[in-house]
Amino acid sequence: MKEHQGELSLSTIAMPADANANGDIFGGWVMAQMDMAGSIPAKMAVRDRIVTVAVDKMKFLKPVKVGDRVVCYTRVLRTGTTSITIEVDVYAERLTESKEVKVTEGQFTYVSIDERGRPKRIANFI
Ligand SMILES: CC(C)(COP(=O)(O)OP(=O)(O)OC[C@H]1O[C@@H](n2cnc3c(N)ncnc32)[C@H](O)[C@@H]1OP(=O)(O)O)[C@@H](O)C(=O)NCCC(=O)NCCS
């Protein structure tokens, strides 16, 4: 049985170009995938322009290896007047094993903005 919570938002492969000098994957690359993954449920809920305002409780639990299948699961944690916070959990499926290992977690907050980039009240959450 899968241990993860939330919806599968993004799935990709970690490539050699995303590796650091140790041969493992850069934390910044993982964060970028998480930001993208979190923006999907945020955008679907807000149905308007959004920007990332904050990243909290980031924890890199285990390294991501080149060739891993990287999967981001997301769930809405909190909705506010103009913002929405998404929990993003990242799992890696190693090339040599068929099980997913939790590698990173974090909370991403997005703000709905108007055409001038100012916070905008969210009209209707789904
Ligand atoms: C996002 C932005 C428009 C917010 O403007 P602001 O004047 O700080 O807005 P406010 O203080 O009114 O806050 C807006 C919402 O964000 C939330 N927020 C602001 N800072 C936050 C933080 N550090 N953590 C969590 N939520 C935060 C507020 O609680 C508020 O939510 P609510 O309306 O649901 O209660 C502005 O900060 C901005 O343009 N930032 C750059 C965004 C960007 O470029 N992101 C990409 C980075 S590469």
The ligand as a Gaussian input file, in Angstrom:
#p B3LYP/6-31G(d) Opt

LIG

0 1
 C        3.050000      37.953000      -3.543000
 C        2.915000      39.474000      -3.359000
 C        2.025000      40.056000      -4.463000
 C        2.253000      39.686000      -1.992000
 O        2.228000      41.047000      -1.748000
 P        2.099000      41.578000      -0.237000
 O        1.913000      43.048000      -0.300000
 O        3.191000      41.006000       0.575000
 O        0.721000      40.923000       0.171000
 P        0.041000      40.768000       1.583000
 O        0.913000      41.144000       2.727000
 O       -1.290000      41.456000       1.440000
 O       -0.197000      39.182000       1.660000
 C       -0.969000      38.539000       0.681000
 C       -1.210000      37.123000       1.155000
 O        0.026000      36.437000       1.191000
 C        0.212000      35.870000       2.492000
 N        1.627000      35.931000       2.806000
 C        2.456000      36.982000       2.676000
 N        3.696000      36.656000       3.088000
 C        3.641000      35.351000       3.466000
 C        4.582000      34.448000       3.994000
 N        5.864000      34.797000       4.215000
 N        4.168000      33.190000       4.276000
 C        2.891000      32.800000       4.079000
 N        1.933000      33.636000       3.571000
 C        2.318000      34.892000       3.285000
 C       -0.592000      36.746000       3.426000
 O       -0.927000      36.054000       4.616000
 C       -1.809000      37.032000       2.561000
 O       -2.675000      35.902000       2.567000
 P       -4.276000      36.020000       2.854000
 O       -4.807000      37.169000       2.043000
 O       -4.843000      34.721000       2.373000
 O       -4.438000      36.243000       4.314000
 C        4.321000      40.193000      -3.373000
 O        5.010000      39.872000      -2.184000
 C        5.143000      39.745000      -4.578000
 O        4.888000      40.178000      -5.697000
 N        6.161000      38.903000      -4.327000
 C        6.975000      38.345000      -5.429000
 C        6.330000      37.051000      -5.942000
 C        7.215000      36.361000      -6.961000
 O        7.767000      36.991000      -7.830000
 N        7.307000      35.032000      -6.817000
 C        8.187000      34.254000      -7.638000
 C        9.533000      34.218000      -7.045000
 S       10.734000      33.748000      -8.217000

